[in-house]
Amino acid sequence: MPRVVNLALAAFFLVFLVPLFTHLGGLTTIAQVLLVVVAVPFVVLTVLCLLAAARPGSVGRLARKARRPRG
């Protein structure tokens, strides 16, 4: 079930992100920058959802590896 939820969330975010980035050309520069800054967290969330849907547990392993002390 988590794979389906992650895939559905990723698809939901992509429905809003793809048109946002394809129609940026007609906006002013400040509006483009603002929309990109607001959209970046959603892009990261979408990528993480796709990763979790592809390989369950991969995001948790990546987080544990990042927290592990180096040395």
PQR file with spaces between the fields and no chain letter, atoms N, CA, C, O and H, PARSE charges and radii, in Angstrom:
ATOM       1  N    MET     1       0.798   -1.213    0.000 -0.4000 1.5000
ATOM       2  CA   MET     1       0.000    0.000    0.000 -0.0000 2.0000
ATOM       3  C    MET     1       0.847    1.288    0.000  0.5500 1.7000
ATOM       4  O    MET     1       0.472    2.250   -0.669 -0.5500 1.4000
ATOM       5  N    PRO     2       1.984    1.335    0.733 -0.5600 1.5000
ATOM       6  CA   PRO     2       2.782    2.570    0.706  0.2800 2.0000
ATOM       7  C    PRO     2       3.289    2.931   -0.685  0.5500 1.7000
ATOM       8  O    PRO     2       3.405    4.113   -1.009 -0.5500 1.4000
ATOM       9  N    ARG     3       3.593    1.927   -1.518 -0.4000 1.5000
ATOM      10  CA   ARG     3       4.038    2.238   -2.881 -0.0000 2.0000
ATOM      11  C    ARG     3       2.966    2.984   -3.654  0.5500 1.7000
ATOM      12  O    ARG     3       3.254    3.936   -4.379 -0.5500 1.4000
ATOM      13  H    ARG     3       3.499    0.967   -1.256  0.4000 1.0000
ATOM      14  N    VAL     4       1.728    2.543   -3.492 -0.4000 1.5000
ATOM      15  CA   VAL     4       0.614    3.177   -4.201 -0.0000 2.0000
ATOM      16  C    VAL     4       0.432    4.606   -3.714  0.5500 1.7000
ATOM      17  O    VAL     4       0.202    5.512   -4.516 -0.5500 1.4000
ATOM      18  H    VAL     4       1.494    1.769   -2.903  0.4000 1.0000
ATOM      19  N    VAL     5       0.533    4.812   -2.417 -0.4000 1.5000
ATOM      20  CA   VAL     5       0.372    6.156   -1.853 -0.0000 2.0000
ATOM      21  C    VAL     5       1.492    7.075   -2.339  0.5500 1.7000
ATOM      22  O    VAL     5       1.237    8.210   -2.742 -0.5500 1.4000
ATOM      23  H    VAL     5       0.720    4.076   -1.766  0.4000 1.0000
ATOM      24  N    ASN     6       2.727    6.585   -2.300 -0.4000 1.5000
ATOM      25  CA   ASN     6       3.852    7.406   -2.763 -0.0000 2.0000
ATOM      26  C    ASN     6       3.739    7.731   -4.248  0.5500 1.7000
ATOM      27  O    ASN     6       4.011    8.856   -4.667 -0.5500 1.4000
ATOM      28  H    ASN     6       2.935    5.663   -1.972  0.4000 1.0000
ATOM      29  N    LEU     7       3.345    6.756   -5.025 -0.4000 1.5000
ATOM      30  CA   LEU     7       3.180    6.995   -6.457 -0.0000 2.0000
ATOM      31  C    LEU     7       2.042    7.982   -6.723  0.5500 1.7000
ATOM      32  O    LEU     7       2.155    8.839   -7.599 -0.5500 1.4000
ATOM      33  H    LEU     7       3.124    5.842   -4.684  0.4000 1.0000
ATOM      34  N    ALA     8       0.957    7.864   -5.974 -0.4000 1.5000
ATOM      35  CA   ALA     8      -0.170    8.792   -6.135 -0.0000 2.0000
ATOM      36  C    ALA     8       0.231   10.214   -5.737  0.5500 1.7000
ATOM      37  O    ALA     8      -0.149   11.172   -6.410 -0.5500 1.4000
ATOM      38  H    ALA     8       0.866    7.167   -5.263  0.4000 1.0000
ATOM      39  N    LEU     9       0.989   10.359   -4.659 -0.4000 1.5000
ATOM      40  CA   LEU     9       1.453   11.687   -4.250 -0.0000 2.0000
ATOM      41  C    LEU     9       2.376   12.294   -5.302  0.5500 1.7000
ATOM      42  O    LEU     9       2.261   13.477   -5.623 -0.5500 1.4000
ATOM      43  H    LEU     9       1.297    9.581   -4.112  0.4000 1.0000
ATOM      44  N    ALA    10       3.281   11.497   -5.833 -0.4000 1.5000
ATOM      45  CA   ALA    10       4.183   11.988   -6.865 -0.0000 2.0000
ATOM      46  C    ALA    10       3.407   12.422   -8.104  0.5500 1.7000
ATOM      47  O    ALA    10       3.695   13.466   -8.689 -0.5500 1.4000
ATOM      48  H    ALA    10       3.375   10.536   -5.572  0.4000 1.0000
ATOM      49  N    ALA    11       2.429   11.626   -8.498 -0.4000 1.5000
ATOM      50  CA   ALA    11       1.612   11.991   -9.666 -0.0000 2.0000
ATOM      51  C    ALA    11       0.829   13.269   -9.398  0.5500 1.7000
ATOM      52  O    ALA    11       0.713   14.122  -10.278 -0.5500 1.4000
ATOM      53  H    ALA    11       2.195   10.778   -8.023  0.4000 1.0000
ATOM      54  N    PHE    12       0.296   13.404   -8.200 -0.4000 1.5000
ATOM      55  CA   PHE    12      -0.457   14.608   -7.819 -0.0000 2.0000
ATOM      56  C    PHE    12       0.424   15.854   -7.917  0.5500 1.7000
ATOM      57  O    PHE    12       0.006   16.875   -8.462 -0.5500 1.4000
ATOM      58  H    PHE    12       0.390   12.710   -7.485  0.4000 1.0000
ATOM      59  N    PHE    13       1.646   15.764   -7.385 -0.4000 1.5000
ATOM      60  CA   PHE    13       2.552   16.907   -7.447 -0.0000 2.0000
ATOM      61  C    PHE    13       2.974   17.204   -8.881  0.5500 1.7000
ATOM      62  O    PHE    13       3.096   18.369   -9.261 -0.5500 1.4000
ATOM      63  H    PHE    13       1.986   14.935   -6.942  0.4000 1.0000
ATOM      64  N    LEU    14       3.199   16.165   -9.679 -0.4000 1.5000
ATOM      65  CA   LEU    14       3.599   16.383  -11.071 -0.0000 2.0000
ATOM      66  C    LEU    14       2.505   17.055  -11.890  0.5500 1.7000
ATOM      67  O    LEU    14       2.797   17.814  -12.814 -0.5500 1.4000
ATOM      68  H    LEU    14       3.100   15.219   -9.371  0.4000 1.0000
ATOM      69  N    VAL    15       1.241   16.777  -11.555 -0.4000 1.5000
ATOM      70  CA   VAL    15       0.123   17.414  -12.259 -0.0000 2.0000
ATOM      71  C    VAL    15       0.200   18.932  -12.117  0.5500 1.7000
ATOM      72  O    VAL    15      -0.209   19.658  -13.022 -0.5500 1.4000
ATOM      73  H    VAL    15       1.003   16.160  -10.805  0.4000 1.0000
ATOM      74  N    PHE    16       0.716   19.412  -10.997 -0.4000 1.5000
ATOM      75  CA   PHE    16       0.820   20.851  -10.778 -0.0000 2.0000
ATOM      76  C    PHE    16       2.177   21.419  -11.177  0.5500 1.7000
ATOM      77  O    PHE    16       2.267   22.572  -11.596 -0.5500 1.4000
ATOM      78  H    PHE    16       1.048   18.822  -10.262  0.4000 1.0000
ATOM      79  N    LEU    17       3.222   20.624  -11.050 -0.4000 1.5000
ATOM      80  CA   LEU    17       4.564   21.151  -11.325 -0.0000 2.0000
ATOM      81  C    LEU    17       4.888   21.255  -12.805  0.5500 1.7000
ATOM      82  O    LEU    17       5.513   22.226  -13.231 -0.5500 1.4000
ATOM      83  H    LEU    17       3.149   19.687  -10.709  0.4000 1.0000
ATOM      84  N    VAL    18       4.479   20.283  -13.589 -0.4000 1.5000
ATOM      85  CA   VAL    18       4.819   20.296  -15.018 -0.0000 2.0000
ATOM      86  C    VAL    18       4.226   21.516  -15.721  0.5500 1.7000
ATOM      87  O    VAL    18       4.962   22.211  -16.423 -0.5500 1.4000
ATOM      88  H    VAL    18       3.971   19.494  -13.244  0.4000 1.0000
ATOM      89  N    PRO    19       2.934   21.812  -15.568 -0.5600 1.5000
ATOM      90  CA   PRO    19       2.412   23.024  -16.223  0.2800 2.0000
ATOM      91  C    PRO    19       3.050   24.306  -15.685  0.5500 1.7000
ATOM      92  O    PRO    19       3.212   25.279  -16.421 -0.5500 1.4000
ATOM      93  N    LEU    20       3.410   24.304  -14.407 -0.4000 1.5000
ATOM      94  CA   LEU    20       4.039   25.485  -13.827 -0.0000 2.0000
ATOM      95  C    LEU    20       5.355   25.798  -14.534  0.5500 1.7000
ATOM      96  O    LEU    20       5.618   26.946  -14.890 -0.5500 1.4000
ATOM      97  H    LEU    20       3.279   23.514  -13.809  0.4000 1.0000
ATOM      98  N    PHE    21       6.170   24.780  -14.733 -0.4000 1.5000
ATOM      99  CA   PHE    21       7.472   25.002  -15.363 -0.0000 2.0000
ATOM     100  C    PHE    21       7.381   25.180  -16.867  0.5500 1.7000
ATOM     101  O    PHE    21       8.250   25.824  -17.454 -0.5500 1.4000
ATOM     102  H    PHE    21       5.956   23.846  -14.444  0.4000 1.0000
ATOM     103  N    THR    22       6.359   24.632  -17.511 -0.4000 1.5000
ATOM     104  CA   THR    22       6.257   24.789  -18.960 -0.0000 2.0000
ATOM     105  C    THR    22       5.705   26.157  -19.357  0.5500 1.7000
ATOM     106  O    THR    22       5.892   26.588  -20.495 -0.5500 1.4000
ATOM     107  H    THR    22       5.653   24.109  -17.034  0.4000 1.0000
ATOM     108  N    HIS    23       5.032   26.842  -18.439 -0.4000 1.5000
ATOM     109  CA   HIS    23       4.438   28.140  -18.766 -0.0000 2.0000
ATOM     110  C    HIS    23       5.144   29.307  -18.077  0.5500 1.7000
ATOM     111  O    HIS    23       4.555   30.380  -17.938 -0.5500 1.4000
ATOM     112  H    HIS    23       4.880   26.492  -17.514  0.4000 1.0000
ATOM     113  N    LEU    24       6.367   29.124  -17.651 -0.4000 1.5000
ATOM     114  CA   LEU    24       7.100   30.204  -16.988 -0.0000 2.0000
ATOM     115  C    LEU    24       7.545   31.295  -17.960  0.5500 1.7000
ATOM     116  O    LEU    24       7.788   32.424  -17.533 -0.5500 1.4000
ATOM     117  H    LEU    24       6.844   28.253  -17.764  0.4000 1.0000
ATOM     118  N    GLY    25       7.654   30.998  -19.229 -0.4000 1.5000
ATOM     119  CA   GLY    25       8.189   31.936  -20.210 -0.0000 2.0000
ATOM     120  C    GLY    25       7.449   33.244  -20.322  0.5500 1.7000
ATOM     121  O    GLY    25       8.074   34.264  -20.614 -0.5500 1.4000
ATOM     122  H    GLY    25       7.456   30.082  -19.576  0.4000 1.0000
ATOM     123  N    GLY    26       6.151   33.269  -20.105 -0.4000 1.5000
ATOM     124  CA   GLY    26       5.382   34.490  -20.295 -0.0000 2.0000
ATOM     125  C    GLY    26       5.303   35.376  -19.072  0.5500 1.7000
ATOM     126  O    GLY    26       4.611   36.394  -19.095 -0.5500 1.4000
ATOM     127  H    GLY    26       5.644   32.440  -19.867  0.4000 1.0000
ATOM     128  N    LEU    27       5.991   35.016  -18.007 -0.4000 1.5000
ATOM     129  CA   LEU    27       5.905   35.788  -16.765 -0.0000 2.0000
ATOM     130  C    LEU    27       7.116   36.699  -16.611  0.5500 1.7000
ATOM     131  O    LEU    27       8.135   36.526  -17.280 -0.5500 1.4000
ATOM     132  H    LEU    27       6.553   34.189  -17.988  0.4000 1.0000
ATOM     133  N    THR    28       6.983   37.661  -15.723 -0.4000 1.5000
ATOM     134  CA   THR    28       8.112   38.544  -15.435 -0.0000 2.0000
ATOM     135  C    THR    28       9.188   37.758  -14.693  0.5500 1.7000
ATOM     136  O    THR    28       8.928   36.678  -14.163 -0.5500 1.4000
ATOM     137  H    THR    28       6.155   37.802  -15.180  0.4000 1.0000
ATOM     138  N    THR    29      10.379   38.302  -14.663 -0.4000 1.5000
ATOM     139  CA   THR    29      11.505   37.609  -14.030 -0.0000 2.0000
ATOM     140  C    THR    29      11.261   37.384  -12.545  0.5500 1.7000
ATOM     141  O    THR    29      11.558   36.305  -12.033 -0.5500 1.4000
ATOM     142  H    THR    29      10.590   39.179  -15.094  0.4000 1.0000
ATOM     143  N    ILE    30      10.738   38.355  -11.857 -0.4000 1.5000
ATOM     144  CA   ILE    30      10.504   38.214  -10.418 -0.0000 2.0000
ATOM     145  C    ILE    30       9.442   37.143  -10.148  0.5500 1.7000
ATOM     146  O    ILE    30       9.539   36.400   -9.171 -0.5500 1.4000
ATOM     147  H    ILE    30      10.497   39.232  -12.272  0.4000 1.0000
ATOM     148  N    ALA    31       8.447   37.068  -11.002 -0.4000 1.5000
ATOM     149  CA   ALA    31       7.422   36.033  -10.840 -0.0000 2.0000
ATOM     150  C    ALA    31       7.999   34.650  -11.113  0.5500 1.7000
ATOM     151  O    ALA    31       7.646   33.685  -10.434 -0.5500 1.4000
ATOM     152  H    ALA    31       8.368   37.671  -11.795  0.4000 1.0000
ATOM     153  N    GLN    32       8.878   34.547  -12.096 -0.4000 1.5000
ATOM     154  CA   GLN    32       9.530   33.269  -12.395 -0.0000 2.0000
ATOM     155  C    GLN    32      10.376   32.800  -11.221  0.5500 1.7000
ATOM     156  O    GLN    32      10.313   31.636  -10.826 -0.5500 1.4000
ATOM     157  H    GLN    32       9.165   35.330  -12.647  0.4000 1.0000
ATOM     158  N    VAL    33      11.161   33.703  -10.672 -0.4000 1.5000
ATOM     159  CA   VAL    33      12.027   33.359   -9.539 -0.0000 2.0000
ATOM     160  C    VAL    33      11.184   32.947   -8.344  0.5500 1.7000
ATOM     161  O    VAL    33      11.495   31.959   -7.679 -0.5500 1.4000
ATOM     162  H    VAL    33      11.212   34.649  -10.994  0.4000 1.0000
ATOM     163  N    LEU    34      10.138   33.679   -8.065 -0.4000 1.5000
ATOM     164  CA   LEU    34       9.270   33.371   -6.929 -0.0000 2.0000
ATOM     165  C    LEU    34       8.606   32.010   -7.094  0.5500 1.7000
ATOM     166  O    LEU    34       8.560   31.231   -6.142 -0.5500 1.4000
ATOM     167  H    LEU    34       9.885   34.482   -8.605  0.4000 1.0000
ATOM     168  N    LEU    35       8.100   31.716   -8.261 -0.4000 1.5000
ATOM     169  CA   LEU    35       7.455   30.422   -8.494 -0.0000 2.0000
ATOM     170  C    LEU    35       8.442   29.262   -8.403  0.5500 1.7000
ATOM     171  O    LEU    35       8.103   28.198   -7.886 -0.5500 1.4000
ATOM     172  H    LEU    35       8.138   32.350   -9.034  0.4000 1.0000
ATOM     173  N    VAL    36       9.644   29.460   -8.898 -0.4000 1.5000
ATOM     174  CA   VAL    36      10.653   28.403   -8.813 -0.0000 2.0000
ATOM     175  C    VAL    36      11.046   28.167   -7.357  0.5500 1.7000
ATOM     176  O    VAL    36      11.182   27.020   -6.931 -0.5500 1.4000
ATOM     177  H    VAL    36       9.919   30.325   -9.319  0.4000 1.0000
ATOM     178  N    VAL    37      11.228   29.234   -6.598 -0.4000 1.5000
ATOM     179  CA   VAL    37      11.589   29.092   -5.183 -0.0000 2.0000
ATOM     180  C    VAL    37      10.479   28.374   -4.412  0.5500 1.7000
ATOM     181  O    VAL    37      10.762   27.535   -3.558 -0.5500 1.4000
ATOM     182  H    VAL    37      11.117   30.165   -6.944  0.4000 1.0000
ATOM     183  N    VAL    38       9.234   28.696   -4.707 -0.4000 1.5000
ATOM     184  CA   VAL    38       8.112   28.043   -4.032 -0.0000 2.0000
ATOM     185  C    VAL    38       7.986   26.585   -4.477  0.5500 1.7000
ATOM     186  O    VAL    38       7.573   25.736   -3.686 -0.5500 1.4000
ATOM     187  H    VAL    38       9.004   29.378   -5.401  0.4000 1.0000
ATOM     188  N    ALA    39       8.332   26.286   -5.719 -0.4000 1.5000
ATOM     189  CA   ALA    39       8.160   24.938   -6.257 -0.0000 2.0000
ATOM     190  C    ALA    39       9.280   23.978   -5.882  0.5500 1.7000
ATOM     191  O    ALA    39       9.078   22.765   -5.939 -0.5500 1.4000
ATOM     192  H    ALA    39       8.668   26.975   -6.361  0.4000 1.0000
ATOM     193  N    VAL    40      10.448   24.473   -5.504 -0.4000 1.5000
ATOM     194  CA   VAL    40      11.588   23.603   -5.217 -0.0000 2.0000
ATOM     195  C    VAL    40      11.279   22.565   -4.129  0.5500 1.7000
ATOM     196  O    VAL    40      11.617   21.398   -4.324 -0.5500 1.4000
ATOM     197  H    VAL    40      10.612   25.459   -5.457  0.4000 1.0000
ATOM     198  N    PRO    41      10.660   22.920   -3.002 -0.5600 1.5000
ATOM     199  CA   PRO    41      10.343   21.881   -2.015  0.2800 2.0000
ATOM     200  C    PRO    41       9.408   20.801   -2.561  0.5500 1.7000
ATOM     201  O    PRO    41       9.525   19.634   -2.188 -0.5500 1.4000
ATOM     202  N    PHE    42       8.502   21.177   -3.424 -0.4000 1.5000
ATOM     203  CA   PHE    42       7.585   20.197   -4.007 -0.0000 2.0000
ATOM     204  C    PHE    42       8.301   19.291   -5.005  0.5500 1.7000
ATOM     205  O    PHE    42       7.949   18.120   -5.146 -0.5500 1.4000
ATOM     206  H    PHE    42       8.407   22.125   -3.728  0.4000 1.0000
ATOM     207  N    VAL    43       9.293   19.824   -5.689 -0.4000 1.5000
ATOM     208  CA   VAL    43      10.090   18.997   -6.596 -0.0000 2.0000
ATOM     209  C    VAL    43      10.871   17.961   -5.789  0.5500 1.7000
ATOM     210  O    VAL    43      10.924   16.788   -6.158 -0.5500 1.4000
ATOM     211  H    VAL    43       9.578   20.776   -5.574  0.4000 1.0000
ATOM     212  N    VAL    44      11.471   18.399   -4.695 -0.4000 1.5000
ATOM     213  CA   VAL    44      12.213   17.472   -3.832 -0.0000 2.0000
ATOM     214  C    VAL    44      11.274   16.415   -3.260  0.5500 1.7000
ATOM     215  O    VAL    44      11.614   15.232   -3.235 -0.5500 1.4000
ATOM     216  H    VAL    44      11.429   19.352   -4.396  0.4000 1.0000
ATOM     217  N    LEU    45      10.111   16.829   -2.806 -0.4000 1.5000
ATOM     218  CA   LEU    45       9.124   15.888   -2.267 -0.0000 2.0000
ATOM     219  C    LEU    45       8.667   14.891   -3.329  0.5500 1.7000
ATOM     220  O    LEU    45       8.476   13.712   -3.032 -0.5500 1.4000
ATOM     221  H    LEU    45       9.835   17.790   -2.826  0.4000 1.0000
ATOM     222  N    THR    46       8.494   15.352   -4.546 -0.4000 1.5000
ATOM     223  CA   THR    46       8.095   14.464   -5.638 -0.0000 2.0000
ATOM     224  C    THR    46       9.173   13.431   -5.924  0.5500 1.7000
ATOM     225  O    THR    46       8.871   12.253   -6.114 -0.5500 1.4000
ATOM     226  H    THR    46       8.649   16.310   -4.787  0.4000 1.0000
ATOM     227  N    VAL    47      10.426   13.865   -5.955 -0.4000 1.5000
ATOM     228  CA   VAL    47      11.528   12.927   -6.196 -0.0000 2.0000
ATOM     229  C    VAL    47      11.616   11.903   -5.072  0.5500 1.7000
ATOM     230  O    VAL    47      11.824   10.718   -5.334 -0.5500 1.4000
ATOM     231  H    VAL    47      10.671   14.822   -5.801  0.4000 1.0000
ATOM     232  N    LEU    48      11.461   12.339   -3.827 -0.4000 1.5000
ATOM     233  CA   LEU    48      11.498   11.407   -2.709 -0.0000 2.0000
ATOM     234  C    LEU    48      10.340   10.420   -2.753  0.5500 1.7000
ATOM     235  O    LEU    48      10.516    9.246   -2.428 -0.5500 1.4000
ATOM     236  H    LEU    48      11.292   13.301   -3.614  0.4000 1.0000
ATOM     237  N    CYS    49       9.166   10.878   -3.149 -0.4000 1.5000
ATOM     238  CA   CYS    49       8.018    9.964   -3.287 -0.0000 2.0000
ATOM     239  C    CYS    49       8.271    8.932   -4.380  0.5500 1.7000
ATOM     240  O    CYS    49       7.953    7.755   -4.211 -0.5500 1.4000
ATOM     241  H    CYS    49       9.022   11.831   -3.414  0.4000 1.0000
ATOM     242  N    LEU    50       8.836    9.365   -5.486 -0.4000 1.5000
ATOM     243  CA   LEU    50       9.152    8.419   -6.564 -0.0000 2.0000
ATOM     244  C    LEU    50      10.217    7.418   -6.137  0.5500 1.7000
ATOM     245  O    LEU    50      10.133    6.239   -6.481 -0.5500 1.4000
ATOM     246  H    LEU    50       9.095   10.321   -5.623  0.4000 1.0000
ATOM     247  N    LEU    51      11.218    7.877   -5.390 -0.4000 1.5000
ATOM     248  CA   LEU    51      12.236    6.966   -4.880 -0.0000 2.0000
ATOM     249  C    LEU    51      11.634    5.941   -3.929  0.5500 1.7000
ATOM     250  O    LEU    51      11.953    4.755   -4.001 -0.5500 1.4000
ATOM     251  H    LEU    51      11.287    8.835   -5.111  0.4000 1.0000
ATOM     252  N    ALA    52      10.771    6.398   -3.047 -0.4000 1.5000
ATOM     253  CA   ALA    52      10.149    5.499   -2.087 -0.0000 2.0000
ATOM     254  C    ALA    52       9.207    4.521   -2.779  0.5500 1.7000
ATOM     255  O    ALA    52       9.068    3.383   -2.330 -0.5500 1.4000
ATOM     256  H    ALA    52      10.512    7.363   -2.989  0.4000 1.0000
ATOM     257  N    ALA    53       8.563    4.937   -3.852 -0.4000 1.5000
ATOM     258  CA   ALA    53       7.679    4.037   -4.585 -0.0000 2.0000
ATOM     259  C    ALA    53       8.484    2.993   -5.349  0.5500 1.7000
ATOM     260  O    ALA    53       8.063    1.843   -5.472 -0.5500 1.4000
ATOM     261  H    ALA    53       8.676    5.861   -4.217  0.4000 1.0000
ATOM     262  N    ALA    54       9.633    3.396   -5.857 -0.4000 1.5000
ATOM     263  CA   ALA    54      10.460    2.469   -6.635 -0.0000 2.0000
ATOM     264  C    ALA    54      11.138    1.442   -5.733  0.5500 1.7000
ATOM     265  O    ALA    54      11.168    0.253   -6.052 -0.5500 1.4000
ATOM     266  H    ALA    54       9.975    4.330   -5.757  0.4000 1.0000
ATOM     267  N    ARG    55      11.676    1.898   -4.618 -0.4000 1.5000
ATOM     268  CA   ARG    55      12.388    1.007   -3.701 -0.0000 2.0000
ATOM     269  C    ARG    55      11.983    1.355   -2.283  0.5500 1.7000
ATOM     270  O    ARG    55      12.557    2.268   -1.690 -0.5500 1.4000
ATOM     271  H    ARG    55      11.652    2.863   -4.359  0.4000 1.0000
ATOM     272  N    PRO    56      11.008    0.650   -1.723 -0.5600 1.5000
ATOM     273  CA   PRO    56      10.577    0.936   -0.344  0.2800 2.0000
ATOM     274  C    PRO    56      11.753    0.834    0.628  0.5500 1.7000
ATOM     275  O    PRO    56      12.536   -0.114    0.577 -0.5500 1.4000
ATOM     276  N    GLY    57      11.858    1.806    1.495 -0.4000 1.5000
ATOM     277  CA   GLY    57      12.931    1.822    2.485 -0.0000 2.0000
ATOM     278  C    GLY    57      14.175    2.557    2.026  0.5500 1.7000
ATOM     279  O    GLY    57      15.077    2.792    2.831 -0.5500 1.4000
ATOM     280  H    GLY    57      11.222    2.577    1.536  0.4000 1.0000
ATOM     281  N    SER    58      14.251    2.926    0.758 -0.4000 1.5000
ATOM     282  CA   SER    58      15.470    3.555    0.252 -0.0000 2.0000
ATOM     283  C    SER    58      15.686    4.947    0.850  0.5500 1.7000
ATOM     284  O    SER    58      16.826    5.354    1.075 -0.5500 1.4000
ATOM     285  H    SER    58      13.518    2.735    0.104  0.4000 1.0000
ATOM     286  N    VAL    59      14.615    5.665    1.104 -0.4000 1.5000
ATOM     287  CA   VAL    59      14.747    7.008    1.679 -0.0000 2.0000
ATOM     288  C    VAL    59      15.222    6.902    3.125  0.5500 1.7000
ATOM     289  O    VAL    59      16.056    7.693    3.563 -0.5500 1.4000
ATOM     290  H    VAL    59      13.689    5.334    0.921  0.4000 1.0000
ATOM     291  N    GLY    60      14.698    5.935    3.864 -0.4000 1.5000
ATOM     292  CA   GLY    60      15.127    5.729    5.247 -0.0000 2.0000
ATOM     293  C    GLY    60      16.587    5.307    5.328  0.5500 1.7000
ATOM     294  O    GLY    60      17.322    5.779    6.195 -0.5500 1.4000
ATOM     295  H    GLY    60      14.020    5.292    3.508  0.4000 1.0000
ATOM     296  N    ARG    61      17.014    4.419    4.429 -0.4000 1.5000
ATOM     297  CA   ARG    61      18.418    4.008    4.401 -0.0000 2.0000
ATOM     298  C    ARG    61      19.320    5.192    4.066  0.5500 1.7000
ATOM     299  O    ARG    61      20.394    5.347    4.647 -0.5500 1.4000
ATOM     300  H    ARG    61      16.418    4.036    3.724  0.4000 1.0000
ATOM     301  N    LEU    62      18.882    6.014    3.138 -0.4000 1.5000
ATOM     302  CA   LEU    62      19.662    7.188    2.769 -0.0000 2.0000
ATOM     303  C    LEU    62      19.792    8.150    3.953  0.5500 1.7000
ATOM     304  O    LEU    62      20.860    8.719    4.178 -0.5500 1.4000
ATOM     305  H    LEU    62      18.010    5.887    2.666  0.4000 1.0000
ATOM     306  N    ALA    63      18.708    8.329    4.705 -0.4000 1.5000
ATOM     307  CA   ALA    63      18.741    9.215    5.875 -0.0000 2.0000
ATOM     308  C    ALA    63      19.653    8.643    6.961  0.5500 1.7000
ATOM     309  O    ALA    63      20.406    9.392    7.585 -0.5500 1.4000
ATOM     310  H    ALA    63      17.841    7.866    4.522  0.4000 1.0000
ATOM     311  N    ARG    64      19.599    7.333    7.196 -0.4000 1.5000
ATOM     312  CA   ARG    64      20.473    6.721    8.197 -0.0000 2.0000
ATOM     313  C    ARG    64      21.936    6.840    7.782  0.5500 1.7000
ATOM     314  O    ARG    64      22.812    7.079    8.614 -0.5500 1.4000
ATOM     315  H    ARG    64      18.988    6.725    6.689  0.4000 1.0000
ATOM     316  N    LYS    65      22.186    6.672    6.498 -0.4000 1.5000
ATOM     317  CA   LYS    65      23.560    6.774    6.007 -0.0000 2.0000
ATOM     318  C    LYS    65      24.070    8.207    6.164  0.5500 1.7000
ATOM     319  O    LYS    65      25.245    8.412    6.469 -0.5500 1.4000
ATOM     320  H    LYS    65      21.475    6.478    5.823  0.4000 1.0000
ATOM     321  N    ALA    66      23.216    9.182    5.963 -0.4000 1.5000
ATOM     322  CA   ALA    66      23.620   10.577    6.087 -0.0000 2.0000
ATOM     323  C    ALA    66      23.894   10.945    7.548  0.5500 1.7000
ATOM     324  O    ALA    66      24.747   11.791    7.818 -0.5500 1.4000
ATOM     325  H    ALA    66      22.262    9.016    5.715  0.4000 1.0000
ATOM     326  N    ARG    67      23.183   10.323    8.491 -0.4000 1.5000
ATOM     327  CA   ARG    67      23.374   10.621    9.915 -0.0000 2.0000
ATOM     328  C    ARG    67      24.555    9.879   10.520  0.5500 1.7000
ATOM     329  O    ARG    67      25.044   10.273   11.579 -0.5500 1.4000
ATOM     330  H    ARG    67      22.490    9.636    8.272  0.4000 1.0000
ATOM     331  N    ARG    68      25.026    8.818    9.877 -0.4000 1.5000
ATOM     332  CA   ARG    68      26.103    8.002   10.420 -0.0000 2.0000
ATOM     333  C    ARG    68      27.375    8.834   10.509  0.5500 1.7000
ATOM     334  O    ARG    68      27.749    9.511    9.551 -0.5500 1.4000
ATOM     335  H    ARG    68      24.629    8.498    9.017  0.4000 1.0000
ATOM     336  N    PRO    69      28.043    8.782   11.669 -0.5600 1.5000
ATOM     337  CA   PRO    69      29.292    9.548   11.796  0.2800 2.0000
ATOM     338  C    PRO    69      30.363    9.014   10.866  0.5500 1.7000
ATOM     339  O    PRO    69      30.518    7.805   10.693 -0.5500 1.4000
ATOM     340  N    ARG    70      31.087    9.925   10.282 -0.4000 1.5000
ATOM     341  CA   ARG    70      32.151    9.544    9.349 -0.0000 2.0000
ATOM     342  C    ARG    70      33.480    9.520   10.124  0.5500 1.7000
ATOM     343  O    ARG    70      33.745   10.358   10.987 -0.5500 1.4000
ATOM     344  H    ARG    70      30.962   10.907   10.423  0.4000 1.0000
ATOM     345  N    GLY    71      34.276    8.546    9.782 -0.4000 1.5000
ATOM     346  CA   GLY    71      35.580    8.559   10.441 -0.0000 2.0000
ATOM     347  C    GLY    71      36.185    7.251   10.634  0.5500 1.7000
ATOM     348  O    GLY    71      37.284    7.154   11.180 -0.5500 1.4000
ATOM     349  H    GLY    71      34.061    7.865    9.082  0.4000 1.0000
